[in-house]
Every structure is written in C-alpha cells, then in structure tokens.
Amino acid sequence: MIKYKRISLKLSGEALGGAEVVDFEAARSVAREIKALREAGVEVGVTLGGGNIWRGRSSGNMDRNRADQMGMLATIVNSLAMEAVLLEEGVPCKVLSATPMERVCDTFTSQRAEAAFAAGQVVLFAAGTGLPFFSTDTAAALKAAEIGADALLLAKCVDGVYSDDPKRNGHASRFSRLSYDEVIARDLRATDITAITLCRERNIPIVVFAMREAGSILRAASGEDVGTLIDGAAAIG
C-alpha cells in the first residue's frame, strides 16, 4: 500500500558518483528504484545534488555566489545523466531547470511539472533553487511545496536522524519519529533549517532514510519504518 502518492525525492550527487564523475552503473541502479516507484503508481519529482562533481560550500575562498552557480551546473549534469538512464530503462521523464537553459532543457514552472505528471513522466528538477546560498535539500523542499507533494523523501548516507553522529558515537540512537520543532530545538542536523521550516509551514512530512538496499525508496513511499519520519507530531522514540 502506497502512503505517499506524489513525492519530492532528494538524491545526493554521490548516488551517481564513483570512480568516474558519473558512475552510470550506480545511476542505473537508482533509475530502477525510480522505475519501481512509477510502476507502483507514485508520481516522482527528483532533485539531484551535485556533490560528486562540485560542492559550492567546499570551494575555499572562492566567491560563494560563483561557487554555488558551479554547483547548480553540476546538478544539471547529473539530471541529464539520470534522464539518459531512465530513458534506457523505459521510464518517460522530463528535466526542468530552475535556471533557464533553453538549449539543454525546459525551465521549471509548476504548470510544466503538472503537465509532465499528467503525461506519466518522472520529473527531474535541475539547478537547485536557481539561487546561491540554498542547499539542494532546500530545493527539494521548495519543489515539494510547488508541486503539492505528499512527502519529501531525503535519501542520505545514514538510515535516519540520530541523537549524535553515529560514525563518531557508537551509542547514538536513531529516532523513528520527530516533530519539526524537535529537530530544530535539538539541532539534530537532519537537513538544513530552511528545508525544515518550509516543510513545517506547508505541513509536508519528511522521511530521512538510507538507500542501502534495493526497494528502500519504495518502502519509504509506502510509509514503512525505514528511517526517521519528521512531521507535526510528537516524537515516539
């Protein structure tokens, strides 16, 4: 049983990165996960990060405006790569960019996204928010609001939100559910504050999970306990 019929899915650039800038075998694995979602009747909007190519916040003394613009271009490269492998898998899709790039893809509008969903296409949201200083997590939250998504799914390196960094603290415990306010008050760093507050304002639940096993995205969309659910309810541990 699918719980979330339309999702905004955030994937890190590392999901596509390997020995090469874009690892197409890794990308195909992700494409098959997205294909399974679509076959289950889920409308999928995907925001890809660009960390396998470039991270604006790791650019040293470079002007942050320019560094973030480079990061946005990196997400466009990843979106075009994902488009290619989705089409190979027989999944109709459309790339929509927050930054106008008419020779490459269409510019995002909510109307174009709705038309793509109506046509049965997976929508790939490229170029983040189109503005510097905003993460691709925030971009995915913004797209969730713009397309009226039932949930924001954040695929991370760890399987949810923990009380501390589980890589440094072996006693850190994973939360199965948190409220938006608890994440902010405890500074749990599930995602950035802008994404959390936007989802709180629009009452969009967030699922933080790891893509460690095949089918994990579909399980998250089905409402299974695969990570941490962040919504307006009180924590349950």
PAZAPA-4460 file (N, C-alpha, C; in steps of 0.05 Angstrom, whole numbers, plus 32768, in hexadecimal, padded with zeros to 4 digits):
% residues 237
    n_x    n_y    n_z   ca_x   ca_y   ca_z    c_x    c_y    c_z   seq   type   mol
   8011   7FE8   8000   8000   8000   8000   8012   8019   8000     1      M     A
   800E   802A   7FEC   801E   8042   7FEA   8011   8057   7FFC     2      I     A
   8021   8064   800C   8018   8079   801E   8019   8094   8011     3      K     A
   802F   8099   8003   8034   80B3   7FF7   8032   80B0   7FD8     4      Y     A
   801C   80BC   7FCD   8017   80B8   7FB0   8028   80CA   7F9E     5      K     A
   8030   80E1   7FA9   8042   80F3   7F9A   8059   80FB   7FAD     6      R     A
   8071   80F6   7FA4   8088   80FC   7FB6   809C   810F   7FA9     7      I     A
   80AA   811E   7FBA   80C2   812D   7FB2   80D9   811D   7FBE     8      S     A
   80E9   8111   7FAC   80FF   8100   7FB5   811A   810E   7FB1     9      L     A
   8129   8110   7FC7   8144   811C   7FC5   8159   8106   7FC5    10      K     A
   816A   8106   7FB1   8180   80F4   7FAF   819A   8103   7FAF    11      L     A
   81AD   80FA   7FBE   81C7   8108   7FBE   81D6   8102   7FA4    12      S     A
   81E8   8114   7F9D   81F8   810F   7F85   8209   80F6   7F88    13      G     A
   8210   80EE   7FA1   8220   80D7   7FA5   8212   80BD   7F9D    14      E     A
   81F7   80BE   7F9B   81E8   80A7   7F92   81EF   80A0   7F75    15      A     A
   81F9   80B4   7F66   8201   80B0   7F4A   821F   80B0   7F47    16      L     A
   822E   80B6   7F5C   824B   80B9   7F59   825A   809F   7F61    17      G     A
   8270   809A   7F54   8281   8084   7F5B   829D   808A   7F53    18      G     A
   82AA   8078   7F46   82C5   807D   7F3C   82C4   8093   7F27    19      A     A
   82AE   8094   7F18   82AA   80A9   7F04   8298   80BF   7F11    20      E     A
   8297   80D6   7F04   8286   80EB   7F0D   8269   80E2   7F0F    21      V     A
   8260   80D4   7EFA   8246   80C7   7EFA   824A   80A9   7EF5    22      V     A
   8243   809A   7F09   8245   807C   7F07   822A   8073   7EFC    23      D     A
   822A   806B   7EE3   8210   8065   7ED6   8204   804B   7EE0    24      F     A
   8215   8038   7EEB   8209   8020   7EF7   81FA   8028   7F10    25      E     A
   8206   803A   7F21   81F8   8043   7F39   81DE   8052   7F31    26      A     A
   81E0   8062   7F1C   81C9   8072   7F13   81B3   805F   7F09    27      A     A
   81BA   8049   7EFC   81A6   8036   7EF3   8198   8029   7F0A    28      R     A
   81A7   8023   7F1F   819A   8017   7F37   8186   802A   7F43    29      S     A
   818C   8044   7F44   8179   8058   7F4E   8161   805A   7F3B    30      V     A
   8167   8059   7F21   8151   805B   7F0D   813D   8044   7F10    31      A     A
   8147   802C   7F17   8135   8015   7F1B   8124   8019   7F34    32      R     A
   8130   8026   7F48   8120   802C   7F60   8109   8040   7F59    33      E     A
   8110   8054   7F49   80FC   8067   7F41   80E7   805A   7F2F    34      I     A
   80F0   8048   7F1E   80DD   803A   7F0C   80C9   802A   7F1D    35      K     A
   80D3   801D   7F32   80C1   800D   7F44   80AC   801F   7F51    36      A     A
   80B4   8037   7F59   80A2   804B   7F64   808C   8052   7F51    37      L     A
   8094   8058   7F38   8080   8060   7F24   806D   8049   7F1E    38      R     A
   8078   8031   7F1C   8066   8019   7F17   8053   8014   7F2E    39      E     A
   805A   801E   7F46   8048   801B   7F5D   8033   8031   7F5E    40      A     A
   8035   8043   7F4B   8021   8059   7F4A   8029   8073   7F57    41      G     A
   8043   8075   7F5E   804C   808D   7F6C   8055   80A2   7F57    42      V     A
   804C   80BB   7F5A   8056   80D0   7F49   8070   80DB   7F56    43      E     A
   8086   80DB   7F47   80A0   80E0   7F52   80AD   80F9   7F47    44      V     A
   80B5   810B   7F58   80C5   8122   7F51   80E0   811F   7F5F    45      G     A
   80F6   8120   7F50   8110   811A   7F5B   8122   8133   7F5A    46      V     A
   812E   8139   7F71   8142   814E   7F72   815D   8141   7F78    47      T     A
   8170   8145   7F66   818B   8139   7F69   819E   814E   7F73    48      L     A
   81AF   8145   7F86   81C5   8156   7F8E   81DC   8155   7F7A    49      G     A
   81F1   8164   7F7F   8208   8164   7F6C   8222   815E   7F79    50      G     A
   8221   8152   7F91   823A   814E   7FA1   824E   813C   7F94    51      G     A
   8246   812B   7F82   825A   811A   7F74   826B   8129   7F60    52      N     A
   8262   8142   7F5A   8270   8153   7F47   827B   816C   7F55    53      I     A
   826B   8179   7F64   8273   8193   7F71   8261   819A   7F88    54      W     A
   826D   81A3   7F9D   825E   81AE   7FB4   8265   81CB   7FB8    55      R     A
   8251   81DC   7FB6   8256   81F9   7FBA   8261   81FF   7FD5    56      G     A
   8257   81F2   7FEA   825F   81F9   8005   827B   81EF   800C    57      R     A
   8287   81DF   7FFA   82A2   81D5   7FFE   82B6   81E2   7FEB    58      S     A
   82B0   81FA   7FE2   82C0   8207   7FCE   82D5   821A   7FD9    59      S     A
   82DA   8218   7FF3   82F0   8228   7FFF   82E9   8246   7FFE    60      G     A
   82FB   8256   7FF4   82F8   8273   7FF4   82EA   827D   7FDB    61      N     A
   82E1   826C   7FCA   82D3   8274   7FB2   82B9   8283   7FB9    62      M     A
   82B2   8297   7FA9   8299   82A5   7FAC   8282   8291   7FAD    63      D     A
   8272   8292   7FC3   825D   827E   7FC7   8248   827F   7FB2    64      R     A
   8241   8297   7FA7   822D   8299   7F92   8236   8288   7F7A    65      N     A
   824F   828C   7F72   8259   827D   7F5B   825C   8260   7F61    66      R     A
   8265   8259   7F78   8268   823D   7F80   824E   822E   7F80    67      A     A
   8239   823B   7F8A   821E   822F   7F8A   8213   822C   7F6D    68      D     A
   8219   823F   7F5C   8211   823D   7F40   821E   8225   7F33    69      Q     A
   8237   8220   7F3A   8244   8208   7F2F   8236   81EF   7F3A    70      M     A
   822E   81EF   7F54   8220   81D9   7F5F   8205   81D4   7F51    71      G     A
   81F8   81E9   7F4A   81DE   81E6   7F3B   81E3   81D9   7F20    72      M     A
   81F9   81E1   7F13   81FF   81D4   7EF9   8205   81B6   7EFD    73      L     A
   8212   81AF   7F13   8217   8193   7F19   81FD   8183   7F1C    74      A     A
   81E9   818F   7F28   81CF   8181   7F2A   81C2   817D   7F0F    75      T     A
   81C7   8190   7EFD   81BC   818D   7EE2   81C9   8175   7ED4    76      I     A
   81E4   8173   7ED6   81F2   815C   7ECB   81E6   8142   7ED6    77      V     A
   81E3   8140   7EF0   81D8   8128   7EFC   81BB   8122   7EF2    78      N     A
   81AB   8137   7EF0   8190   8134   7EE6   818F   8129   7ECA    79      S     A
   81A1   8133   7EB9   81A1   8129   7E9D   81AB   810C   7E9C    80      L     A
   81BE   8105   7EAE   81C7   80EA   7EAF   81B0   80D7   7EB9    81      A     A
   81A1   80E0   7ECD   818B   80D0   7ED7   8175   80CE   7EC1    82      M     A
   8170   80E3   7EB3   815D   80E2   7E9D   8165   80CC   7E89    83      E     A
   817F   80CB   7E82   8188   80B7   7E6F   8183   809B   7E78    84      A     A
   8189   8095   7E92   8186   8079   7E9B   8169   8073   7EA0    85      V     A
   8158   8086   7EA8   813C   8081   7EAB   8130   807A   7E90    86      L     A
   8137   8088   7E7B   812D   8082   7E60   8136   8067   7E57    87      L     A
   814F   805F   7E5E   8158   8044   7E58   8147   802F   7E65    88      E     A
   813D   8035   7E7D   812C   8023   7E8C   810F   8024   7E84    89      E     A
   8109   8035   7E70   80EE   8037   7E66   80DC   8048   7E77    90      G     A
   80E9   805A   7E87   80D9   806C   7E98   80D7   8088   7E8C    91      V     A
   80C0   8091   7E84   80BD   80AC   7E79   80C4   80C1   7E8E    92      P     A
   80D2   80D5   7E86   80DB   80E9   7E9A   80DF   8104   7E8C    93      C     A
   80E1   8118   7E9D   80E5   8133   7E93   80F7   8142   7EA7    94      K     A
   810C   8150   7E9C   811D   8161   7EAC   8113   817E   7EAB    95      V     A
   810F   8189   7EC3   8106   81A5   7EC6   811B   81B3   7ED7    96      L     A
   8126   81C9   7ECD   813B   81D7   7EDB   8131   81F1   7EE7    97      S     A
   813B   81F6   7F00   8134   820F   7F0D   8142   8227   7F01    98      A     A
   8158   8221   7EF2   8167   8236   7EE3   8161   8232   7EC5    99      T     A
   8158   8246   7EB7   8152   8243   7E9A   816A   8239   7E8B   100      P     A
   8166   8223   7E7C   817B   8217   7E6B   816D   820B   7E53   101      M     A
   8161   821C   7E42   814F   8213   7E2D   815B   81FF   7E1A   102      E     A
   8176   8201   7E16   8183   81EE   7E03   8186   81D3   7E0F   103      R     A
   8182   81D1   7E29   8188   81B8   7E38   816E   81AA   7E42   104      V     A
   815C   81BA   7E4E   8143   81AF   7E59   8130   81C6   7E5E   105      C     A
   8117   81BF   7E65   8103   81D4   7E6A   8108   81E0   7E85   106      D     A
   80FE   81F9   7E88   80FF   8206   7EA2   80E8   81FD   7EB4   107      T     A
   80ED   81FA   7ECE   80D9   81F1   7EE0   80C2   8205   7EE3   108      F     A
   80AA   81FC   7EE2   8092   820A   7EEC   8081   81F4   7EF8   109      T     A
   8071   81FA   7F0C   805F   81E6   7F17   804C   81DB   7F03   110      S     A
   8044   81EC   7EEF   8032   81E3   7EDA   803F   81CE   7EC9   111      Q     A
   8058   81D2   7EC2   8066   81BE   7EB2   806A   81A4   7EC2   112      R     A
   806F   81A6   7EDB   8072   818E   7EEC   8057   817F   7EED   113      A     A
   8041   818D   7EF0   8027   8180   7EF1   8021   8173   7ED6   114      E     A
   8028   8180   7EC0   8023   8174   7EA6   8033   815A   7EA3   115      A     A
   804C   815A   7EAD   805D   8143   7EAB   8051   812C   7EBC   116      A     A
   8048   8132   7ED4   803C   811D   7EE5   8023   8112   7ED7   117      F     A
   8013   8124   7ECB   7FFB   811B   7EBE   8001   8108   7EA6   118      A     A
   8019   810C   7E9A   8021   80FC   7E84   802F   80E2   7E8D   119      A     A
   8031   80DE   7EA8   803D   80C6   7EB2   805C   80C7   7EB3   120      G     A
   8067   80DF   7EB3   8084   80E2   7EB3   808F   80E6   7ECF   121      Q     A
   80A7   80DC   7ED3   80B7   80E3   7EEB   80C3   80FE   7EE5   122      V     A
   80C3   8110   7EF8   80CE   812B   7EF4   80E8   812E   7F03   123      V     A
   80FD   8137   7EF5   8117   813B   7F01   811B   8159   7F04   124      L     A
   811D   8162   7F1D   8120   817E   7F23   813E   8185   7F24   125      F     A
   8148   8195   7F11   8164   819B   7F0F   8169   81B8   7F19   126      A     A
   8182   81BD   7F20   818C   81D8   7F27   8183   81E2   7F43   127      A     A
   817B   81CF   7F54   8174   81D7   7F6F   815D   81EB   7F70   128      G     A
   8161   8200   7F80   814D   8215   7F81   8151   822A   7F6B   129      T     A
   8169   8229   7F5E   8170   823D   7F4B   817E   8255   7F58   130      G     A
   8182   8254   7F72   818D   826A   7F82   81A4   825F   7F93   131      L     A
   81B8   8270   7F98   81CE   8268   7FAA   81C5   8267   7FC7   132      P     A
   81D5   825A   7FD8   81D1   8258   7FF5   81BA   8246   7FFE   133      F     A
   81AE   8238   7FEB   8199   8225   7FF2   81A2   8209   7FEA   134      F     A
   819E   81F6   7FFC   81A7   81DA   7FF6   8193   81CC   7FE4   135      S     A
   819B   81B5   7FD9   8188   81A6   7FC9   8173   8198   7FDA   136      T     A
   8178   8195   7FF4   8163   818C   8006   814D   81A1   8007   137      D     A
   8155   81BA   8009   8141   81D0   8009   8133   81D0   7FEE   138      T     A
   8142   81CC   7FD9   8135   81CC   7FBE   8120   81B6   7FBC   139      A     A
   8126   819E   7FC7   8113   8188   7FC7   80FA   818F   7FD8   140      A     A
   80FE   819D   7FEE   80E8   81A5   7FFF   80D7   81BA   7FF0   141      A     A
   80E4   81CC   7FE2   80D6   81E0   7FD3   80C6   81D3   7FBD   142      L     A
   80D2   81C0   7FAF   80C3   81B2   7F99   80AC   81A2   7FA5   143      K     A
   80B0   8197   7FBD   809A   8188   7FCA   8082   819B   7FCE   144      A     A
   8087   81B3   7FD6   8072   81C7   7FDA   8065   81CF   7FC0   145      A     A
   8076   81D3   7FAB   806C   81DD   7F92   805B   81C9   7F83   146      E     A
   8062   81AF   7F86   8053   819B   7F78   803D   818E   7F89   147      I     A
   803B   8197   7FA2   8027   818B   7FB4   802D   816F   7FBB   148      G     A
   8046   8168   7FC0   804E   814D   7FC7   8042   8144   7FE1   149      A     A
   803D   812A   7FE4   8033   811F   7FFD   8049   811C   8011   150      D     A
   8062   811B   8008   8079   8117   801A   8093   811F   800C   151      A     A
   80A6   8127   801C   80C2   812B   8013   80D2   8113   801D   152      L     A
   80DE   8105   800A   80EF   80EE   8011   810C   80F5   800E   153      L     A
   811C   80F4   8023   8138   80FC   8022   8149   80E3   8025   154      L     A
   8156   80DA   800F   8167   80C3   800F   8183   80CC   8018   155      A     A
   818C   80C2   802F   81A5   80CB   803B   81B9   80B4   803D   156      K     A
   81D0   80B9   8049   81E4   80A5   804D   81DF   8094   8066   157      C     A
   81CE   809E   8078   81C7   808F   8090   81A8   808A   8090   158      V     A
   81A0   8076   809F   8184   806D   809E   8172   807C   80B1   159      D     A
   8173   8096   80B1   8161   80A6   80C1   8170   80BB   80D0   160      G     A
   8161   80C7   80E3   816C   80DC   80F4   8174   80D0   810F   161      V     A
   818C   80D6   8118   8197   80CB   8130   819B   80E1   8146   162      Y     A
   819D   80D8   815F   81A1   80EB   8175   81BD   80F7   8174   163      S     A
   81CF   80EA   8166   81EB   80F4   8162   81F5   80E7   8148   164      D     A
   820D   80F0   8140   8219   80E4   8128   821F   80C7   812D   165      D     A
   8211   80B4   811F   8215   8098   8125   8231   808E   811C   166      P     A
   823E   809D   810B   8259   8095   8103   826E   809B   8119   167      K     A
   8268   80AE   812A   827A   80B5   8140   8271   80AA   815B   168      R     A
   8257   80A7   815D   824C   809E   8177   823C   8084   8172   169      N     A
   8248   806E   817A   823B   8054   8177   8222   8051   8188   170      G     A
   821D   8062   819B   8206   8061   81AC   81EF   8074   81A3   171      H     A
   81F4   8081   818C   81DF   8092   8182   81C6   8082   817A   172      A     A
   81AF   808C   8180   8196   807E   817A   8187   808A   8164   173      S     A
   817A   807A   8154   816A   8084   813D   814D   808A   8146   174      R     A
   8143   80A0   813D   8127   80A7   8142   8116   809C   812C   175      F     A
   8100   8090   8133   80ED   8087   811F   80DA   809D   8117   176      S     A
   80D5   80B0   8129   80C3   80C6   8123   80CB   80DF   8133   177      R     A
   80CA   80F6   8126   80CF   8110   8133   80BC   8125   8128   178      L     A
   80B8   8139   8138   80A9   8150   812E   80BD   8164   8121   179      S     A
   80B3   8175   8110   80C4   818A   8104   80D2   819A   811A   180      Y     A
   80C2   81A2   812E   80CD   81B3   8143   80E3   81A5   8154   181      D     A
   80E0   818B   8158   80F4   817C   8166   810E   817B   8157   182      E     A
   810D   8177   813D   8125   8177   812D   8134   8191   812F   183      V     A
   8125   81A7   812E   8131   81C2   8130   813C   81C7   814C   184      I     A
   812C   81C1   8160   8134   81C6   817C   814C   81B6   8184   185      A     A
   814E   819D   817B   8165   818C   8182   817C   818F   8170   186      R     A
   8179   819F   815A   818E   81A3   8147   8198   8188   813D   187      D     A
   8185   8177   8134   818C   815C   812C   8198   8159   8110   188      L     A
   8197   816E   8101   81A4   816F   80E6   819B   8159   80D4   189      R     A
   8181   8154   80D5   8175   8141   80C2   8177   814C   80A5   190      A     A
   8173   8165   80A3   8176   8174   808A   817A   8191   8093   191      T     A
   817A   81A4   8080   817E   81BF   8088   8164   81CC   8093   192      D     A
   8167   81E0   80A3   8150   81ED   80B1   813C   81F8   809D   193      I     A
   8145   8202   8087   8133   820E   8073   8120   81F9   8068   194      T     A
   812A   81E1   8062   8119   81CB   8058   8105   81C3   806E   195      A     A
   810F   81C1   8087   80FD   81B8   809D   80E6   81CC   80A0   196      I     A
   80ED   81E6   80A2   80D8   81FA   80A7   80C4   81FD   8090   197      T     A
   80CE   81F9   8077   80BC   81FB   8061   80A8   81E3   8061   198      L     A
   80B2   81CC   8067   80A0   81B4   8069   808D   81B7   8081   199      C     A
   8096   81C3   8097   8084   81C8   80AD   806E   81DB   80A6   200      R     A
   8075   81F0   8098   8060   8203   8090   804C   81F7   807D   201      E     A
   8055   81E5   806B   8043   81D9   8058   8038   81BE   8061   202      R     A
   8040   81B5   8079   8037   819C   8084   803E   8184   8072   203      N     A
   8057   8184   8068   8061   816F   8057   8072   815C   8068   204      I     A
   806B   8143   806C   807C   8131   807B   8096   812B   806C   205      P     A
   80AB   8127   807C   80C5   8121   8071   80CD   8105   807B   206      I     A
   80D7   80F5   8068   80E2   80DA   806F   80FF   80DA   8069   207      V     A
   8110   80D6   807E   812D   80D5   807A   8135   80B8   807C   208      V     A
   8142   80AD   8067   8149   8091   8066   8162   808D   8056   209      F     A
   816C   8075   8056   8184   806E   8046   817D   805B   8030   210      A     A
   818A   805E   8019   8185   804C   8002   8199   8035   8003   211      M     A
   8197   8025   8017   81AA   800F   801A   81A2   7FF5   800D   212      R     A
   8188   7FF2   8009   817E   7FD9   7FFE   816A   7FE0   7FE7   213      E     A
   8168   7FCE   7FD4   8155   7FD2   7FBE   8139   7FD3   7FCA   214      A     A
   812A   7FE6   7FBF   810E   7FE9   7FC9   810A   7FFC   7FE0   215      G     A
   8120   8009   7FE9   811E   801A   8000   810D   8033   7FFB   216      S     A
   810F   803E   7FE3   80FE   8055   7FDD   80E1   804E   7FDC   217      I     A
   80DB   8037   7FD0   80BF   802E   7FCF   80B4   8029   7FEB   218      L     A
   80C5   801D   7FFC   80BC   8018   8018   80B7   8033   8026   219      R     A
   80C8   8047   8021   80C4   8061   802D   80AA   806D   8024   220      A     A
   80A4   806B   800A   808B   8076   7FFF   8073   8067   8009   221      A     A
   8077   804E   8012   8061   803E   801C   805C   8043   803A   222      S     A
   806D   8054   8046   8069   805B   8062   8076   8047   8075   223      G     A
   8087   8035   806C   8094   8021   807D   80A9   802F   808E   224      E     A
   80B1   8023   80A4   80C5   802E   80B6   80E1   8029   80AC   225      D     A
   80E9   8039   8099   8104   8036   808C   8118   804B   8096   226      V     A
   810E   805E   80A6   8120   8073   80AF   8112   8084   80C4   227      G     A
   8111   809E   80C0   8104   80B0   80D3   80EF   80C1   80C5   228      T     A
   80D7   80C1   80D0   80C1   80D2   80C6   80C1   80EC   80D6   229      L     A
   80C2   8102   80C8   80C0   811C   80D5   80A6   8129   80CC   230      I     A
   8095   812F   80DF   807C   813C   80D9   8073   814D   80F0   231      D     A
   8059   8153   80F2   8050   8164   8107   804A   8156   8121   232      G     A
   804D   813C   8122   8046   812C   813A   805D   812C   814D   233      A     A
   8058   8124   8166   806D   8121   817A   807E   8109   8174   234      A     A
   8096   8109   817F   80A8   80F2   817A   809E   80D9   8188   235      A     A
   80A4   80C2   817D   809C   80A9   8189   80B5   8097   818D   236      I     A
   80CC   80A3   818C   80E5   8094   8191   80F5   8090   8178   237      G     A
***
